């Protein structure tokens, strides 16, 4: 469960850093408004892509863990049944 908590914390820090960086860029922007908007648009797209990629990785990892859990549960049920049959038999 720690892994999911780390991801959430990292995502929050990432978003906060991106917002802070964008704010500082606006305050100290030596470029024109058009150039600054393009820069912010590019950075926003990069941030969105990074979050999207991380989300896909988390989803893939969740699927792997789900399948592993199903397999372990199936094996446990089989062992339980064998043990029950040995006790009865």
C-alpha positions in Angstrom: 0.0 0.0 0.0 3.0 2.2 0.6 3.6 2.2 -3.2 0.3 3.9 -4.0 0.9 6.5 -1.3 4.3 7.3 -2.7 2.8 7.8 -6.1 0.1 10.2 -4.8 2.7 12.2 -2.9 5.0 12.4 -5.9 2.2 13.4 -8.1 1.2 16.2 -5.8 4.8 17.5 -5.6 5.1 17.3 -9.3 2.0 19.3 -9.9 3.0 21.9 -7.2 6.4 22.2 -8.8 4.9 22.7 -12.3 2.6 25.4 -11.0 5.4 27.1 -9.1 7.7 27.0 -12.2 4.9 28.4 -14.4 4.3 31.2 -12.0 8.0 32.2 -11.8 8.2 32.0 -15.5 5.3 34.4 -15.9 6.9 36.8 -13.4 10.3 36.9 -15.0 9.3 36.3 -18.6 11.5 38.3 -20.8 9.7 37.1 -23.9 6.5 38.4 -25.5 3.1 37.3 -24.5 2.8 35.0 -27.6 6.1 33.3 -26.8 5.3 33.0 -23.2 1.9 31.4 -24.0 3.6 28.9 -26.3 6.1 28.1 -23.7 3.4 27.5 -21.1 1.4 25.5 -23.5 4.4 23.2 -24.3 5.2 22.8 -20.6 1.5 22.0 -19.8 1.5 19.4 -22.6 4.7 17.8 -21.3 3.2 17.7 -17.7 0.0 16.2 -19.0 2.0 13.6 -21.0 4.1 12.7 -17.9 1.0 12.3 -15.7 -0.7 10.2 -18.4 2.4 8.0 -18.7 2.6 7.5 -15.0 -1.1 6.8 -14.7 -0.8 4.1 -17.4 2.2 2.5 -15.6 0.2 2.5 -12.3 -2.8 0.9 -14.1 -0.6 -1.8 -15.6 1.0 -2.5 -12.3 -2.4 -2.7 -10.7 -3.5 -5.2 -13.3 -0.4 -7.3 -12.7 -1.1 -7.3 -8.9 -4.7 -8.2 -9.5 -3.9 -11.2 -11.7 -1.2 -12.3 -9.2 -3.8 -12.1 -6.4 -6.3 -14.1 -8.3 -3.7 -16.8 -9.0 -2.7 -16.9 -5.3 -6.3 -17.1 -4.2 -7.0 -20.0 -6.6 -3.9 -21.9 -5.4 -5.0 -21.3 -1.8 -8.5 -22.6 -2.5 -7.0 -25.7 -4.1 -4.7 -26.3 -1.1 -7.6 -25.8 1.3 -9.7 -28.3 -0.6 -6.9 -30.9 -0.6 -6.5 -30.4 3.1 -10.2 -30.8 3.7 -10.2 -34.0 1.7 -7.2 -35.4 3.6 -9.0 -34.7 6.9 -12.2 -36.4 5.8 -10.5 -39.3 4.0 
